[in-house]
Structures are given as structure tokens and as C-alpha cells.
Amino acid sequence: MSDSAYSVDDDLSRSGFAVVGKIDPALIENVKRRLESAAVKQRYPRQTELSWNSDCDFVVANFETRLKPTITTLRDKPRSACRLVYFHEILQSSEIYRPPFGIGKHIVIIIIRPGSGFPLLCKGSHGSGQGNTDSTSTGLTGEIWQEEGSVVVFDADIARQDPAVEGTGGSGIILWY
């Protein structure tokens, strides 16, 4: 196991999230060029899902062949779902909450365009019980690393808070494992 794999897996087990690395900038640029013309597939309370395209496939392939094999926690897990999203305007942040259920055990966010809307994560709140956020409501909150192309992995059950978004927020590819 490499030192970087140890660090990522260590961060995941200790705090519930980790910055994994970066995707090839040329691949991110290709997805960004298509954001404006991408058709809306579905609108959710905090985010809008855009139509998936071949450039998204290239970004995910870059993650799955170059970065995912270095993460012991994810290495053998199949991807269960994926979305290309942007965070739309919502003027109030949420309370700290723990998702009641999820599609997978881990979520990967690949930043396409930095901006508001990416969740704030409560460090160390993963695996500490479903629905109970009393112990995490005063805990430190970690922001998703927002650099174009950066890849963040976090436990799906980690307590989080959704920030307010004015106008159009950030955009990214979200993968569930």
C-alpha cells in the first residue's frame, strides 16, 4: 500500500472525508464547455441534474483508473450511481443533518466549477448513529476542497450542512460507491 493510499484511507476512517487528488485539467475543461448547453434532466431541492455526456465518462474513467485504485476503501467497490449537477439558488442554509439513507457507502465529488452549494461536512460524525446529530451540531465542519478538478471522497452517512446559494453555485460530478 502506498503512502498516499494510507493517508486517504486514514483520513476517511478518522474524519469521514478526504481529498484524493485531481483530475486531468483538459478533461475538466471539456465538461465545463458543455455545462451551459447541457439539458436539465431533473431538479432536486438543492441541485439540478444535467444530462450526462461522453466528457463526463472520460472524467470518471480518469478517476477510476488513476485515483480509485490507490484508495483501499473504494478499490473493489462498484459505482452504483452518478450525476452531473450544479447547485441552484436557495437562500437558506440547512440545519446540520445526517442523511436517513443513501445509494452507497461512499460519495465522490469531482469539482467541475467551484462555487457555493457543496456540502459542509461534520468531521468525525460518520458511523456514529443514524439520525442523531446532537453530538455533531457543534462539531467542526469541513468544507469540500474547491479547486477545479479536485476529488473529494466522504462517507455517505456523515453529518452535513447545505450552505445557501445565491444565483448558480458550483458544479460537479457526484459518484456513489
N, C-alpha and C positions, 0 to 999 in steps of 0.2 A: 504494500500500500504506500502511495506517495505521501509526502508531507502535506501537499495541498488537499488531498483526499481526506487525510486525518483532520486537518483544520476545518474543512467544510462539515464533515460528519460530527466533529466535536462541537462546532457552533450549533448545528442542528439539534444535537441532544441536549446541550446546555441552555441555549436561549430560544430554540424553536425556529430560528431562521438564520440564513447565511447568504452572503454574496458569493456567487460561484465563479464568475468570470465575465467575459464579454464575448458577444457575437461579432463576427466579421463585419466591419463598418459598411462595406459595399452592399452586403445583404440587407442591412437595416435601411440604408438609403433607398433600395429598391422597394421595400414595403412602404416607407414614408411617401414616396412618389405616388403610390396608389391610394393613400388614405383619403384624399379629398374626393376621389371619384368612386370610392367603394360604396356599394349599395348597402343600405341598412337591412340587416337580417332580422334582428329582434331588439326591442328596447326593454331594458330591465330597470328597476328603481334607481340605480346609480350609474349604470353604464349602458352603452349602446353597442351591440354586437354587429360587426361589419362582415360582409361576405368574405370568406376565406379565399385565398388565391395562391397561385404557384410560388410567388415570392415568400409567402408565409411558410410553405412547405420547405423551402430552402433554408430559412432561418431555423426551423425546428430540426431539420436534418443536421445542421451545423451544431446545434446544442446536443442532439442525441448521439452524434458520432464523436464529438470532440470533448464535451464537458461532462455529460451524463456518466460515461464510463469511469470517471475519476471520483464519483460520489457513491460510496458503498451503499448508502441508504436507498438510492434510486436505481442503481446499476441494473438490477434484474426485474424492475417493475415495468409493466406495460403502461403506456399512456391510455387513460380512459376517456379523456375529452380534451378539446382545445377550442379557443376562441380568439378572434382578433377584436379588440374593444377600444373604445375611447370613453372617458368619463365625461358625462354631460353635466350641465348646470344643476346643482342642488345647493341651496343656500344655507342649509343647516348641516352641521356635522352630527353624526350619530352618537349615541351613548356607547360606552365600551360594551361589547357583546362577544359571545362565543357562538359560532355557527352551530345550529342544532344538528345538522347532518352535512354530509359532503359527498362529492362524487369520488374522491380518492383520499389517500392519507397525506399526500404532499401536493403543494401547489407551486408551480414555477411561473414567475412573471419575467418576461423579456421586455425591457423598456424600448419602445419604438420612438416615442416622442415624450420627453419629460414634461411634467405638469402636475397640477393638482388632481386629487381623486384616488391615488394609490393608497391602500390602507395603511394605517399606523398600527404596528404590531406590539403587543404587550410581551416584553421579554420574559421568558421562563414560565409563561402561562399555559404552555402546551401540555397535554396529558394530565392536567390537574383536576379533571372532573368536568362533566358536561353541564352547561347552563349556569354554573356558579361563577360569577365574575366579581364577587365581593373582594376577594383577595387580590385581584388584578386591577381594580379600578384606580388604585393609587400607585400602581407599579410604573416603572419606566416604560416608555413607549418608544419603539424603534421605527424609524421611517424607512420605507423602501428606498434603496440606493437608486437615485435618479440620474443616471448618466446614460446617454443614448447607447443602446446595445448591452447594457448591464443585465445580468441574470441573477435573480434572487429566488431562493427556494425557502419555503416555510411550511411548517406543519399545518394541515388543514383545520385542526381544532384549536389553533392558537387564538387567544382573545385579541380583538382588534377594534379599532375605531375608524369609521369612514369620515374623512375630512370634508368640509364644504368645498364646492367647486363653483367658481364664477365663470360663465361662458363655457367654452370647451376646455376640458382638462387634458391630462396626459393620455397617451395611448400605449397599448402593449399587447403582446400575445400571452395568453394565460393557458397553461397546461396543467392537467390534473393527473397524478400518478397514484 
